[in-house]
């Protein structure tokens, strides 16, 4: 069997986010976040599940770091809980909350695992949402103040940072469709949130650079593969609008200092309000772009489909199917996406910061899961990354989503992405077959073909 080798120093990691694994939702000074409020209201989450306990990572962190070391991870992508560090969003620092992340980072470094720290993965203090949340421009300064607290605490040990993870989701599922916290259905607020997320990102990067901290800082975007459902002009146009909203809406300001005008012409009065100088601040504000890639869609024009008038249809590539999330598997779409960003934006530094799939996992009597479907998914997407590198993309790392089965947002505990199985009754962790396979990929810095 032949294999594809990756460049020396290529990073192999795994990712998780604070609300999805930590639990301890009201312990040691932490106060209510928007997701705590959201899940404690009825009918928002499948089965009425909450993240109150999740994987109990807050209490089992040393065990989880030991698991990472046993797999051989080069890096772990973790998210901080803003509500744990600044319980009111601003003002008094919660030393117990900050100490947890200091201990986590120290454990990772002792295990020779590089910590990659994300400041915001969808979750923030409910007290700030009560003051308007991301559509409120004041949120920009509140976020920068929070980032400064974190940098002052961890920058001596962490040199790999991301500001926001998937700002599209924060804006459009949180404020547009209401599927996620804070559960608001208003696309004007959603587009305004996009601008403030980008501006807070850029001003945080300004702070990072001005303070002389070492290392890289970027932002993480979720972008899927989109193909027109037909050759009809209306389907082609709908596909373009969807791609502009998921990719260009974020990448154009960062690399060009402009928003996609064609998209703004379409959304009209719902376009965000900006101030003179905002886009100059945002331009050039990323050392790297993280890409979270999961799925492939066909896009058709549909007048009943929200503001973009576009219907997304799962589009598995030949030989592939859909995952438990109903997502079409499309490995070649990852290659195309990485090369599109490479070619349109001057070959920026890229990382695949999330990639994985939810499947039906059937544990044996010992709790072990043989998940060759997940292995095949990971292999194909890692091969797709290799193909992009070979074609000129500057991709420096790959992070599987996720380390653990966890709380999958509005789906609760009904979907499992982890390469480590979590028994949610006992909280026992058992690495799956995919963890062993990934361990070998890491050891050899290569993937079989």
Secondary structure as a PSIPRED ss2 file (coil, helix, strand):
# PSIPRED VFORMAT (PSIPRED V4.0)

   1 X C   1.000  0.000  0.000
   2 X C   1.000  0.000  0.000
   3 X E   0.000  0.000  1.000
   4 X E   0.000  0.000  1.000
   5 X E   0.000  0.000  1.000
   6 X C   1.000  0.000  0.000
   7 X C   1.000  0.000  0.000
   8 X C   1.000  0.000  0.000
   9 X C   1.000  0.000  0.000
  10 X C   1.000  0.000  0.000
  11 X E   0.000  0.000  1.000
  12 X E   0.000  0.000  1.000
  13 X E   0.000  0.000  1.000
  14 X E   0.000  0.000  1.000
  15 X E   0.000  0.000  1.000
  16 X C   1.000  0.000  0.000
  17 X C   1.000  0.000  0.000
  18 X H   0.000  1.000  0.000
  19 X H   0.000  1.000  0.000
  20 X H   0.000  1.000  0.000
  21 X H   0.000  1.000  0.000
  22 X C   1.000  0.000  0.000
  23 X C   1.000  0.000  0.000
  24 X C   1.000  0.000  0.000
  25 X C   1.000  0.000  0.000
  26 X C   1.000  0.000  0.000
  27 X C   1.000  0.000  0.000
  28 X C   1.000  0.000  0.000
  29 X C   1.000  0.000  0.000
  30 X C   1.000  0.000  0.000
  31 X C   1.000  0.000  0.000
  32 X C   1.000  0.000  0.000
  33 X E   0.000  0.000  1.000
  34 X H   0.000  1.000  0.000
  35 X H   0.000  1.000  0.000
  36 X H   0.000  1.000  0.000
  37 X H   0.000  1.000  0.000
  38 X H   0.000  1.000  0.000
  39 X H   0.000  1.000  0.000
  40 X C   1.000  0.000  0.000
  41 X C   1.000  0.000  0.000
  42 X C   1.000  0.000  0.000
  43 X C   1.000  0.000  0.000
  44 X C   1.000  0.000  0.000
  45 X C   1.000  0.000  0.000
  46 X H   0.000  1.000  0.000
  47 X H   0.000  1.000  0.000
  48 X H   0.000  1.000  0.000
  49 X C   1.000  0.000  0.000
  50 X C   1.000  0.000  0.000
  51 X C   1.000  0.000  0.000
  52 X C   1.000  0.000  0.000
  53 X C   1.000  0.000  0.000
  54 X C   1.000  0.000  0.000
  55 X C   1.000  0.000  0.000
  56 X C   1.000  0.000  0.000
  57 X H   0.000  1.000  0.000
  58 X H   0.000  1.000  0.000
  59 X H   0.000  1.000  0.000
  60 X H   0.000  1.000  0.000
  61 X H   0.000  1.000  0.000
  62 X H   0.000  1.000  0.000
  63 X H   0.000  1.000  0.000
  64 X H   0.000  1.000  0.000
  65 X H   0.000  1.000  0.000
  66 X H   0.000  1.000  0.000
  67 X H   0.000  1.000  0.000
  68 X H   0.000  1.000  0.000
  69 X H   0.000  1.000  0.000
  70 X H   0.000  1.000  0.000
  71 X H   0.000  1.000  0.000
  72 X C   1.000  0.000  0.000
  73 X C   1.000  0.000  0.000
  74 X C   1.000  0.000  0.000
  75 X E   0.000  0.000  1.000
  76 X E   0.000  0.000  1.000
  77 X E   0.000  0.000  1.000
  78 X E   0.000  0.000  1.000
  79 X E   0.000  0.000  1.000
  80 X C   1.000  0.000  0.000
  81 X C   1.000  0.000  0.000
  82 X H   0.000  1.000  0.000
  83 X H   0.000  1.000  0.000
  84 X H   0.000  1.000  0.000
  85 X H   0.000  1.000  0.000
  86 X C   1.000  0.000  0.000
  87 X C   1.000  0.000  0.000
  88 X C   1.000  0.000  0.000
  89 X C   1.000  0.000  0.000
  90 X C   1.000  0.000  0.000
  91 X C   1.000  0.000  0.000
  92 X C   1.000  0.000  0.000
  93 X C   1.000  0.000  0.000
  94 X C   1.000  0.000  0.000
  95 X H   0.000  1.000  0.000
  96 X H   0.000  1.000  0.000
  97 X H   0.000  1.000  0.000
  98 X H   0.000  1.000  0.000
  99 X H   0.000  1.000  0.000
 100 X H   0.000  1.000  0.000
 101 X H   0.000  1.000  0.000
 102 X H   0.000  1.000  0.000
 103 X H   0.000  1.000  0.000
 104 X H   0.000  1.000  0.000
 105 X H   0.000  1.000  0.000
 106 X H   0.000  1.000  0.000
 107 X H   0.000  1.000  0.000
 108 X H   0.000  1.000  0.000
 109 X H   0.000  1.000  0.000
 110 X H   0.000  1.000  0.000
 111 X C   1.000  0.000  0.000
 112 X C   1.000  0.000  0.000
 113 X C   1.000  0.000  0.000
 114 X E   0.000  0.000  1.000
 115 X E   0.000  0.000  1.000
 116 X E   0.000  0.000  1.000
 117 X E   0.000  0.000  1.000
 118 X E   0.000  0.000  1.000
 119 X E   0.000  0.000  1.000
 120 X E   0.000  0.000  1.000
 121 X C   1.000  0.000  0.000
 122 X C   1.000  0.000  0.000
 123 X C   1.000  0.000  0.000
 124 X C   1.000  0.000  0.000
 125 X E   0.000  0.000  1.000
 126 X H   0.000  1.000  0.000
 127 X H   0.000  1.000  0.000
 128 X H   0.000  1.000  0.000
 129 X H   0.000  1.000  0.000
 130 X C   1.000  0.000  0.000
 131 X C   1.000  0.000  0.000
 132 X C   1.000  0.000  0.000
 133 X H   0.000  1.000  0.000
 134 X H   0.000  1.000  0.000
 135 X H   0.000  1.000  0.000
 136 X C   1.000  0.000  0.000
 137 X C   1.000  0.000  0.000
 138 X H   0.000  1.000  0.000
 139 X H   0.000  1.000  0.000
 140 X H   0.000  1.000  0.000
 141 X H   0.000  1.000  0.000
 142 X H   0.000  1.000  0.000
 143 X H   0.000  1.000  0.000
 144 X H   0.000  1.000  0.000
 145 X H   0.000  1.000  0.000
 146 X H   0.000  1.000  0.000
 147 X H   0.000  1.000  0.000
 148 X H   0.000  1.000  0.000
 149 X H   0.000  1.000  0.000
 150 X H   0.000  1.000  0.000
 151 X H   0.000  1.000  0.000
 152 X H   0.000  1.000  0.000
 153 X H   0.000  1.000  0.000
 154 X H   0.000  1.000  0.000
 155 X C   1.000  0.000  0.000
 156 X C   1.000  0.000  0.000
 157 X C   1.000  0.000  0.000
 158 X C   1.000  0.000  0.000
 159 X C   1.000  0.000  0.000
 160 X E   0.000  0.000  1.000
 161 X E   0.000  0.000  1.000
 162 X E   0.000  0.000  1.000
 163 X E   0.000  0.000  1.000
 164 X E   0.000  0.000  1.000
 165 X E   0.000  0.000  1.000
 166 X C   1.000  0.000  0.000
 167 X H   0.000  1.000  0.000
 168 X H   0.000  1.000  0.000
 169 X H   0.000  1.000  0.000
 170 X H   0.000  1.000  0.000
 171 X H   0.000  1.000  0.000
 172 X H   0.000  1.000  0.000
 173 X H   0.000  1.000  0.000
 174 X H   0.000  1.000  0.000
 175 X H   0.000  1.000  0.000
 176 X H   0.000  1.000  0.000
 177 X C   1.000  0.000  0.000
 178 X C   1.000  0.000  0.000
 179 X C   1.000  0.000  0.000
 180 X C   1.000  0.000  0.000
 181 X C   1.000  0.000  0.000
 182 X C   1.000  0.000  0.000
 183 X C   1.000  0.000  0.000
 184 X C   1.000  0.000  0.000
 185 X C   1.000  0.000  0.000
 186 X C   1.000  0.000  0.000
 187 X H   0.000  1.000  0.000
 188 X H   0.000  1.000  0.000
 189 X H   0.000  1.000  0.000
 190 X H   0.000  1.000  0.000
 191 X H   0.000  1.000  0.000
 192 X H   0.000  1.000  0.000
 193 X H   0.000  1.000  0.000
 194 X H   0.000  1.000  0.000
 195 X H   0.000  1.000  0.000
 196 X H   0.000  1.000  0.000
 197 X H   0.000  1.000  0.000
 198 X H   0.000  1.000  0.000
 199 X H   0.000  1.000  0.000
 200 X H   0.000  1.000  0.000
 201 X H   0.000  1.000  0.000
 202 X H   0.000  1.000  0.000
 203 X H   0.000  1.000  0.000
 204 X H   0.000  1.000  0.000
 205 X H   0.000  1.000  0.000
 206 X H   0.000  1.000  0.000
 207 X H   0.000  1.000  0.000
 208 X H   0.000  1.000  0.000
 209 X H   0.000  1.000  0.000
 210 X H   0.000  1.000  0.000
 211 X C   1.000  0.000  0.000
 212 X C   1.000  0.000  0.000
 213 X C   1.000  0.000  0.000
 214 X C   1.000  0.000  0.000
 215 X C   1.000  0.000  0.000
 216 X E   0.000  0.000  1.000
 217 X E   0.000  0.000  1.000
 218 X E   0.000  0.000  1.000
 219 X E   0.000  0.000  1.000
 220 X E   0.000  0.000  1.000
 221 X E   0.000  0.000  1.000
 222 X E   0.000  0.000  1.000
 223 X C   1.000  0.000  0.000
 224 X C   1.000  0.000  0.000
 225 X E   0.000  0.000  1.000
 226 X E   0.000  0.000  1.000
 227 X E   0.000  0.000  1.000
 228 X E   0.000  0.000  1.000
 229 X C   1.000  0.000  0.000
 230 X C   1.000  0.000  0.000
 231 X C   1.000  0.000  0.000
 232 X C   1.000  0.000  0.000
 233 X H   0.000  1.000  0.000
 234 X H   0.000  1.000  0.000
 235 X H   0.000  1.000  0.000
 236 X H   0.000  1.000  0.000
 237 X H   0.000  1.000  0.000
 238 X H   0.000  1.000  0.000
 239 X H   0.000  1.000  0.000
 240 X H   0.000  1.000  0.000
 241 X H   0.000  1.000  0.000
 242 X H   0.000  1.000  0.000
 243 X H   0.000  1.000  0.000
 244 X H   0.000  1.000  0.000
 245 X H   0.000  1.000  0.000
 246 X H   0.000  1.000  0.000
 247 X H   0.000  1.000  0.000
 248 X H   0.000  1.000  0.000
 249 X H   0.000  1.000  0.000
 250 X H   0.000  1.000  0.000
 251 X H   0.000  1.000  0.000
 252 X H   0.000  1.000  0.000
 253 X H   0.000  1.000  0.000
 254 X H   0.000  1.000  0.000
 255 X H   0.000  1.000  0.000
 256 X H   0.000  1.000  0.000
 257 X C   1.000  0.000  0.000
 258 X C   1.000  0.000  0.000
 259 X C   1.000  0.000  0.000
 260 X C   1.000  0.000  0.000
 261 X H   0.000  1.000  0.000
 262 X H   0.000  1.000  0.000
 263 X H   0.000  1.000  0.000
 264 X H   0.000  1.000  0.000
 265 X H   0.000  1.000  0.000
 266 X H   0.000  1.000  0.000
 267 X H   0.000  1.000  0.000
 268 X H   0.000  1.000  0.000
 269 X H   0.000  1.000  0.000
 270 X H   0.000  1.000  0.000
 271 X C   1.000  0.000  0.000
 272 X C   1.000  0.000  0.000
 273 X C   1.000  0.000  0.000
 274 X C   1.000  0.000  0.000
 275 X C   1.000  0.000  0.000
 276 X C   1.000  0.000  0.000
 277 X C   1.000  0.000  0.000
 278 X H   0.000  1.000  0.000
 279 X H   0.000  1.000  0.000
 280 X H   0.000  1.000  0.000
 281 X H   0.000  1.000  0.000
 282 X H   0.000  1.000  0.000
 283 X C   1.000  0.000  0.000
 284 X C   1.000  0.000  0.000
 285 X C   1.000  0.000  0.000
 286 X C   1.000  0.000  0.000
 287 X C   1.000  0.000  0.000
 288 X C   1.000  0.000  0.000
 289 X E   0.000  0.000  1.000
 290 X E   0.000  0.000  1.000
 291 X E   0.000  0.000  1.000
 292 X E   0.000  0.000  1.000
 293 X C   1.000  0.000  0.000
 294 X C   1.000  0.000  0.000
 295 X C   1.000  0.000  0.000
 296 X E   0.000  0.000  1.000
 297 X E   0.000  0.000  1.000
 298 X E   0.000  0.000  1.000
 299 X E   0.000  0.000  1.000
 300 X E   0.000  0.000  1.000
 301 X E   0.000  0.000  1.000
 302 X C   1.000  0.000  0.000
 303 X C   1.000  0.000  0.000
 304 X C   1.000  0.000  0.000
 305 X C   1.000  0.000  0.000
 306 X C   1.000  0.000  0.000
 307 X C   1.000  0.000  0.000
 308 X C   1.000  0.000  0.000
 309 X C   1.000  0.000  0.000
 310 X E   0.000  0.000  1.000
 311 X E   0.000  0.000  1.000
 312 X E   0.000  0.000  1.000
 313 X E   0.000  0.000  1.000
 314 X E   0.000  0.000  1.000
 315 X C   1.000  0.000  0.000
 316 X C   1.000  0.000  0.000
 317 X C   1.000  0.000  0.000
 318 X C   1.000  0.000  0.000
 319 X C   1.000  0.000  0.000
 320 X C   1.000  0.000  0.000
 321 X C   1.000  0.000  0.000
 322 X E   0.000  0.000  1.000
 323 X C   1.000  0.000  0.000
 324 X C   1.000  0.000  0.000
 325 X C   1.000  0.000  0.000
 326 X C   1.000  0.000  0.000
 327 X C   1.000  0.000  0.000
 328 X E   0.000  0.000  1.000
 329 X C   1.000  0.000  0.000
 330 X C   1.000  0.000  0.000
 331 X H   0.000  1.000  0.000
 332 X H   0.000  1.000  0.000
 333 X H   0.000  1.000  0.000
 334 X H   0.000  1.000  0.000
 335 X H   0.000  1.000  0.000
 336 X H   0.000  1.000  0.000
 337 X H   0.000  1.000  0.000
 338 X H   0.000  1.000  0.000
 339 X H   0.000  1.000  0.000
 340 X H   0.000  1.000  0.000
 341 X H   0.000  1.000  0.000
 342 X H   0.000  1.000  0.000
 343 X H   0.000  1.000  0.000
 344 X H   0.000  1.000  0.000
 345 X C   1.000  0.000  0.000
 346 X C   1.000  0.000  0.000
 347 X C   1.000  0.000  0.000
 348 X C   1.000  0.000  0.000
 349 X E   0.000  0.000  1.000
 350 X E   0.000  0.000  1.000
 351 X E   0.000  0.000  1.000
 352 X E   0.000  0.000  1.000
 353 X E   0.000  0.000  1.000
 354 X E   0.000  0.000  1.000
 355 X C   1.000  0.000  0.000
 356 X C   1.000  0.000  0.000
 357 X C   1.000  0.000  0.000
 358 X C   1.000  0.000  0.000
 359 X C   1.000  0.000  0.000
 360 X C   1.000  0.000  0.000
 361 X C   1.000  0.000  0.000
 362 X C   1.000  0.000  0.000
 363 X C   1.000  0.000  0.000
 364 X C   1.000  0.000  0.000
 365 X C   1.000  0.000  0.000
 366 X C   1.000  0.000  0.000
 367 X C   1.000  0.000  0.000
 368 X C   1.000  0.000  0.000
 369 X C   1.000  0.000  0.000
 370 X C   1.000  0.000  0.000
 371 X C   1.000  0.000  0.000
 372 X H   0.000  1.000  0.000
 373 X H   0.000  1.000  0.000
 374 X H   0.000  1.000  0.000
 375 X H   0.000  1.000  0.000
 376 X H   0.000  1.000  0.000
 377 X H   0.000  1.000  0.000
 378 X H   0.000  1.000  0.000
 379 X H   0.000  1.000  0.000
 380 X H   0.000  1.000  0.000
 381 X H   0.000  1.000  0.000
 382 X H   0.000  1.000  0.000
 383 X H   0.000  1.000  0.000
 384 X H   0.000  1.000  0.000
 385 X H   0.000  1.000  0.000
 386 X H   0.000  1.000  0.000
 387 X H   0.000  1.000  0.000
 388 X H   0.000  1.000  0.000
 389 X H   0.000  1.000  0.000
 390 X H   0.000  1.000  0.000
 391 X C   1.000  0.000  0.000
 392 X C   1.000  0.000  0.000
 393 X C   1.000  0.000  0.000
 394 X E   0.000  0.000  1.000
 395 X E   0.000  0.000  1.000
 396 X E   0.000  0.000  1.000
 397 X E   0.000  0.000  1.000
 398 X E   0.000  0.000  1.000
 399 X E   0.000  0.000  1.000
 400 X E   0.000  0.000  1.000
 401 X E   0.000  0.000  1.000
 402 X C   1.000  0.000  0.000
 403 X C   1.000  0.000  0.000
 404 X E   0.000  0.000  1.000
 405 X C   1.000  0.000  0.000
 406 X C   1.000  0.000  0.000
 407 X C   1.000  0.000  0.000
 408 X C   1.000  0.000  0.000
 409 X H   0.000  1.000  0.000
 410 X H   0.000  1.000  0.000
 411 X H   0.000  1.000  0.000
 412 X C   1.000  0.000  0.000
 413 X C   1.000  0.000  0.000
 414 X C   1.000  0.000  0.000
 415 X C   1.000  0.000  0.000
 416 X C   1.000  0.000  0.000
 417 X C   1.000  0.000  0.000
 418 X C   1.000  0.000  0.000
 419 X C   1.000  0.000  0.000
 420 X E   0.000  0.000  1.000
 421 X E   0.000  0.000  1.000
 422 X E   0.000  0.000  1.000
 423 X C   1.000  0.000  0.000
 424 X C   1.000  0.000  0.000
 425 X C   1.000  0.000  0.000
 426 X C   1.000  0.000  0.000
 427 X C   1.000  0.000  0.000
 428 X C   1.000  0.000  0.000
 429 X E   0.000  0.000  1.000
 430 X E   0.000  0.000  1.000
 431 X E   0.000  0.000  1.000
 432 X C   1.000  0.000  0.000
 433 X H   0.000  1.000  0.000
 434 X H   0.000  1.000  0.000
 435 X H   0.000  1.000  0.000
 436 X H   0.000  1.000  0.000
 437 X H   0.000  1.000  0.000
 438 X H   0.000  1.000  0.000
 439 X H   0.000  1.000  0.000
 440 X H   0.000  1.000  0.000
 441 X H   0.000  1.000  0.000
 442 X H   0.000  1.000  0.000
 443 X H   0.000  1.000  0.000
 444 X H   0.000  1.000  0.000
 445 X C   1.000  0.000  0.000
 446 X E   0.000  0.000  1.000
 447 X E   0.000  0.000  1.000
 448 X E   0.000  0.000  1.000
 449 X C   1.000  0.000  0.000
